[in-house]
């Protein structure tokens, strides 16, 4: 029996980026860089923003990549909760398109592709 090697979060990100380009999404992802002391991401503000910010037409999608067992950090949970609150307020004001947010894992690739078509 041959078992597939697990897909890393980095490989999932590369696959997602290709998919976003294929389907015409405008997207960004902030990659950490190695410094003498540690890994750093060169942005300012609150920590925990989700991995990918994507826009196409009227859709605004944020995506957090996780390994099969990965969990949101407390900072990521804060952003997740803030987006939920924002969506509730937008619905109350009659906006039709919520900000979509997803936590996706390597096993979600079929779902991800359907989401982005």
VOGU-3710 file (C-alpha; in Angstrom, 3 decimals, decimal comma):
1> xxxxxxxxxx> 0,000/0,000/0,000  1,386/3,391/-1,009  0,540/6,318/1,231  0,663/9,863/-0,032  3,167/12,083/1,704  1,454/14,837/3,666  1,229/18,172/1,876  2,999/20,953/3,727  1,372/24,306/4,386  3,978/25,876/2,049
11> xxxxxxxxxx> 3,094/23,461/-0,777  -0,606/24,113/-0,200  0,147/27,840/-0,457  1,965/27,416/-3,773  -0,948/25,357/-5,107  -3,446/27,987/-3,888  -1,463/30,831/-5,494  -1,479/29,025/-8,851  -5,226/28,478/-8,512  -5,883/32,125/-7,625
21> xxxxxxxxxx> -3,908/33,233/-10,692  -5,661/30,691/-12,927  -9,112/31,939/-11,905  -8,247/35,634/-12,129  -8,193/36,642/-8,458  -6,310/39,681/-7,171  -4,533/38,418/-4,060  -1,751/39,049/-1,591  0,149/36,993/0,955  2,714/38,323/3,413
31> xxxxxxxxxx> 5,641/35,917/3,631  7,917/35,872/6,656  11,627/36,434/6,092  14,579/35,143/8,072  16,506/37,662/10,183  19,569/37,044/12,345  17,389/36,336/15,371  14,182/34,802/13,989  11,517/34,845/11,306  9,734/38,194/10,786
41> xxxxxxxxxx> 6,942/39,442/8,568  7,503/43,037/7,495  4,109/44,533/8,265  2,849/46,697/11,086  -0,374/46,494/13,041  -2,052/43,696/14,901  -0,704/40,178/14,516  -2,698/37,287/13,152  -4,115/38,537/9,830  -5,109/35,524/7,755
51> xxxxxxxxxx> -2,701/34,147/5,138  -4,371/35,228/1,889  -6,476/38,260/1,027  -8,285/37,764/-2,284  -10,672/39,879/-4,363  -12,498/39,122/-7,585  -15,553/41,071/-8,674  -17,862/41,569/-5,681  -16,157/38,837/-3,640  -13,712/39,570/-0,824
61> xxxxxxxxxx> -12,199/36,358/0,558  -9,644/35,784/3,309  -8,074/32,360/3,662  -6,001/30,866/6,453  -3,967/27,779/5,566  -3,470/25,154/8,234  -2,005/21,682/8,386  -4,524/18,898/8,951  -4,272/19,353/12,718  -3,345/23,048/12,848
71> xxxxxxxxxx> -5,387/25,485/14,933  -5,864/29,239/14,836  -3,579/31,207/17,130  -5,303/33,540/19,631  -4,349/36,506/17,388  -5,852/34,800/14,328  -8,997/34,023/16,333  -9,302/37,744/17,157  -9,279/38,593/13,440  -11,726/35,778/12,713
81> xxxxxxxxxx> -14,114/37,095/15,366  -13,719/40,685/14,120  -14,667/39,605/10,583  -17,722/37,775/11,971  -18,814/40,946/13,781  -18,198/43,071/10,694  -20,311/40,695/8,597  -23,179/40,859/11,118  -23,064/44,663/10,999  -22,917/44,663/7,195
91> xxxxxxxxxx> -25,973/42,382/7,011  -27,881/44,704/9,367  -27,090/47,593/7,013  -28,306/45,637/3,998  -25,012/44,741/2,324  -25,388/41,652/0,179  -21,828/40,371/-0,044  -20,218/39,340/3,234  -16,488/39,052/3,647  -15,862/35,351/3,148
101> xxxxxxxxxx> -13,334/33,693/5,446  -12,092/30,158/5,375  -9,675/27,963/7,276  -8,457/25,383/4,790  -6,303/22,290/5,011  -4,624/20,056/2,426  -7,627/17,703/2,516  -9,863/20,633/1,460  -8,345/21,050/-2,012  -11,528/20,052/-3,883
111> xxxxxxx> -13,561/22,503/-1,784  -10,985/25,257/-2,343  -11,092/24,799/-6,093  -14,915/24,925/-6,134  -14,789/28,043/-3,959  -12,494/29,923/-6,330  -13,911/28,946/-9,741
//
